[in-house]
Amino acid sequence: MKVALLLAAAAALTARACPTENFKICEDYTIPVTTTSNNLAFGLSEFQNNFDVSDFVDTITSRDPSTASSVLAAERQNLTANYDISATFCKPAKPGKKNTVLIATHGLNFDRSYWDPDLDKVTYSFVDWVISQGYSIFYYDRLGVGKSSQVSGYVAQLANQVAIATELTRLVKSGLYVADSGRPDAVVLVGHSFGSLVTLTTAAESPELVEGVVLTGFSLNSTYQNHNGFVEAVGLRVAAEQDPEKWGHLDTGYLTPVDLYANVGSFFKAPDYSHEVAMYADSVKTPFAVTELLDDKNVPSPPYAFKGPAMIISGKYDFIFCTSDCDDVLENPGRKYFANASAFKAVSYPGAGHGLNLHLNAAGSFKEITDFLGDNGL
């Protein structure tokens, strides 16, 4: 009953036209992009059912590297394709004190509503917080998610997500899709989890487009990353079999956690979240591509050409990137990795797990981010 009520409330909120509240102006866009990327290729037969997925999990979590890597083909493939990306741009209704645009990329299991969920805005909306601080924000559904183009779950992956993020950044930086705001003075890339990996790779490959980087729900310390634990804990299932009515149009390459409690164990930490919010998050979860899952360890070489401020902020109890304890994990090698950044800050944020924005004290993490940007001229 609670989930049904939450979904009804979400539907009512989603129906509002933009512009929204009187302190911000928002515009929705469908943005055509053409990208070329060097894609990895899935090396196994496509899944026929959840038995195949269970065997796949056993394979990729093997302690034998050759077994784990057998799921990928030996050679990558170049792919040029046209996509439509669904995005929202919001700016202060009154001219902000800054002309800085944040470009936000969500992680796996979410769509772009992660940044502005249909929940209490004061507590959970990153969008509303940054607007209140004078920033503008551009946030979008990644390829294969939400209202963006649907592709095979054996195709969507880091390479084409980065190519898309790079093109979107280029467009925003040129003054397009920003609600007649003109060219921004600065662009800051913000990501969550897999979206942080997209953000980091974009900044590393195209540093000339980026003035600042914020990585949330993320760590560069491979010693304590827990990707295998995540894959095992969530009980992966073929999304189309889990909910044929909602996801029956997706191929078997799209996977989803088995149930609410698998989501809670990986994304939340008691007692610092609301059960109602966890149920809401599970009700709006979005399947992710198996090839995205295989990309989650592919951190780019250090971005020595990036000279702006960089921040890593993760919930102290992040299960996926810190094995449930981020203290003393983020600073190193983060500071060394961003060796040429003008400033670097790492925050193990108390009272939160991997789904940082969905905890009761999320607003404090939002303040950490904008304080850091403001202190460093952005």
N, C-alpha and C positions, 0 to 999 in steps of 0.2 A: 504493500500500500504506500509506504514512504517513497519508494522508487517511482511509483506511478504519479504521485503528487509532484515529485521533483521534475519528472519529465513534462508534466503539464505546465509547470511554471516555466521550464526551459523553453517550451514551444511558444508560450506567450511572450517571453522576453525576446526570442529570436525574431518574432514578427515585427518588432519595432523598426521603423524606417530610420535611415541616417539622414541628417544629423541626429544625434542622440541627445544626451543630457545637455543642459545649456552651457556647460563649461567646456565641451569639446565638440568638434566637428569631425565626422567620419565619412569616408567614402569607400564603397566596395568596388573592386575592379576584377575583371577577368583579363589577364595579361597574356598575349601570345608571345611565346619565346621559341627560338630555334637554337638548339645546343648540339655540340659534338662532345662525346665523352668516350674514354677508353674503359670499357666495362668488363668486369669479371663475368665469367659464365658459370652457371650452375653445372656441376659435374655429374650429378646423379639423375636418374629418371624422375620426372615430376611425381609428386606425391599422389597416390590414389586414394589414401584414407589416413586415418589417425594412427594406424599401425605403422605406416611408413614414417610418420612424423616421430613417433616414439623411437624407432630405430635410428633415425637421423640425429636425435638428441644424444643417444648413446655414442654415436660416431663423433660428433663435433666436440663432445666433452671428454674424449679419450685422452689419457696422459701421453699417448704415443702421437707425436706431431704429424707423422706421416698418415696416420689414420684420420686425424682431424682434418687435415688438408685435402683428403681425397674427395671431399664434397665439391671441390672447385675444379674446373677444367684447367689444363696447363696454360692456355693462352687466353689473353683478354681479347675483346672484340671492340673495334671502333663503331660507334653508333651515332648517327646524326638523326635528330627527330624534332618534330614540332609539338609543342605542348601548350595548353591553356592553364595558367596558374591563377587560382582564386586568392585574392588578397584584400586586406583592409588597411587604409591609412587613416590615422586619427591625429588631429592637432588641437592645441588649445583654441577655444572660441575667441579669446582675446590673444593678440600676438604674444607669444612666449618670450621669456627673457633670453632664450637661446634659439639658434637656428640649427639645432642638432637633431638628426633623425636616427632613431634606433630601428634596426631591422632585425626582427625576432623570428627564429626558426625553432619550431617545436620538435620534440623527440618522438620515439616510438610509443605507440599506445594512445597517442593524443592527436587531435587536429589543432588548428590555430586557436580554438577557443581556450586552450590551456592558458593563454596570456590574458584572457578576459572571460572567465567562466560565468555561467548563469547562476551565480551564487552572490552572497553579500559582497558588494563591490569594494567597500572599505577594507575588508579583510583579505580578499583573494584576487582582485584585479590589478595585475601589473600594468595594464594599459591605463587605467584610471590614475594610478599612482604617478606614472611618468608624465602624464598630461598635467597633473596638478603641480609638477615640478618644472613645468615650462618646456618639456621635450615633446617632440612628435614621434610617432611610432608607426612603422609599416610591418605588418605581420601577415603570414600567408599559410595556406595549406601546402605541405610538401607534395611532390609528385606521387600520385596513387592514393592520396588521402583527401577526405572531405569533398570539396567542390572542384578541386583541380583534376586535370586529366587522369583517367584511370589507365594503368598499364599492368602488364603481368607482374605477379609477385616474384617472378624469376628474373625480372628486368630492373625494377626500381632498386637503387643502391646508392652508395656514397658518391660514386663518380658522376652520375647524372644529377643527383641532388646538389652537388657542389657546382656543377656547370649552370644549373638553374639559379642557385643562390648568387653566383657571380654575375649573371646577366641581370637579375633583379636589382642587385646592388648598383650595377652600372646605370641602369635606367633611373633609379631613385637619385643617384648622385648627379645625373644630368638634369634633374628637375621634373621628370615624368612621374605620373601616378602619385603625386603628393598634394592633391586637392588645391592646385593653383598656388602652392607655397613657394614655387621657384626652386632654384638650386640651393641645397642645404650647405651650410658652412662646414659641417662635419657629419660623417656617418659612423655609427657605432654598431657593430654586429653583436647580437645577443643570441645565445642558444641554450637549449636545455637537453642534456643527455646526448642522444644521437644528433640532435640539432646543434649541440656544442661542437661535435666532431665536424659537422658540415661547416659551421661558423669558423672553426679553427683552420680547416683546410682552405676555405675561401680566402681567409686573411693571409695564410702562408703563400698561396699561389698568386694572389693579386693584392699585395700590400698597398699598392698605390690607390686603391679604392677605399681604404679603411683607415679611420682615425682612432678607433678604439675597439677593444674586444672584451666581451664579458661571457664567460663560460659558466653555466650553472648545472648542477647535477652531474658533475664531471670531475675527473682527476687524471693527471698525467703519470701518476705513480703506478706503474704496471704491477708492482709487487702485491698491492692490495686490491687491485681490480678483481671483480667477482663475476665476470661475464658468464662463466660456466655455471656458477651457482644460480644466477638469474634464470638461465635457460632451463635448468632443472627445476627450480622452485615454481615457476609460473605454469608448468604443465601444459606446454604448447599444444594447441589443437588447430585443425584446419577451420578457418573462420566460417566458410560456407557450410560446414557441417554443424558448427556450434549454433548458428542462427541463420538458417536458410532464408528466412523472410527479410532479414536486414542485410545479409552479406552473400546471398546466393549468387549474385552476379560476379563475384570475385573468383579467380582461379585458385587452385590449391596451394599456390605459393604464398598466399596471405594467411598469416597465423595470428592467434590471439590467446591470451591466458585462459585457463580452463574455467575460472570462476572468480567471484568477488574476493574471496579470501586469498587466492593466489596473487591478485592485484595488491591487496592490502599488505601482504608479507613483503612484497618487493618495493612498494612505493610509499608506504606510510609507516609511522612510528608512534606507538601508544606512549603516553596519553595525549600526544600533541596534535590530534586530529579529531574531527567530528565523524561519527559513523555515518551520518547523513551525507556528508561530503564524499566519503569513500564510496557510498552507494551511488551517488551522482556520478562520480568519476568512472565507476564501472559501467554505468548505464550509457555513457557517451564514449566509451573507449573505442579506439579505431584500430583495425587490424594493420599489421606491418608486414613488409615483404621479407621473405626468408633471406634474400640476398642483402638486405639492409642489416639483418642480424649477423651475417657473416663478415660484415665490414666494420663491426664496432671496435675492432682492435687496431685498425689501420690509421694510426696517428702519423701525420706528415712530419717531415724533417723540421727541425727548429726554424721558426720564421725570422731569420736574422735580419731580413729587410724590413720587417715591421718595426716602426719606431714609436708607435703610440702607446698609451696606457693599456694594460691588460689585467684582468681580474678573473680569478676562479673562486666561485662561492658554491658550496654544496652543503646540504644538510649534514649535521654531525653524524647522523645515523644512516647515511646513505648505504644501502645494502649492495647496490650494483657496482658502484665505483670505489667504495672504501671498505667493503665487507663489514659494514655497520659501525665503523668508527673512523671518521675523517680527521680527527685530531692528529697533528704532526704528519699528515700524509700529503696535503695539498701544496705546502710551501716549497718543498723539494720533491721532485725536480722542477716544479713549476717556474720558480724564479730563474733557474739556470736555462730552462727551455726558452723563456722570453728574455734572453740575455740583453737584447738591444732595445727593449721596451723602455719608454720614458719613465714609466712607473709600473710597479707590479704589486698586487695585493692578493693574498689567499685567505679565505674565510671558511672555517668549519662552523657552520651556523647552528647554534644550539636549538634543540627542540624541533627537529625536522628530519625527515628521511629523504628518499630520492625525489619524490614528488614535491619539491620545495614549495611551489606556489600554492599547494593545497593544504598546508598546515595552518594551524590556528595563529601562528605568529609570522605568517608569510610577509605581512606588510613591513616588518622589521628588516627582512632580507631585501625588499625593494628599496628601502632607504639606504641600506649599505651600498647598493649598486649606484644609485643616483648621487649619493655623497661622494663616492669614489670618482665618478665622472666629473662632478662639479669641482672637486678639489684639484683635478688635473686638466682644467680648462675646457671641458666639453659639456 
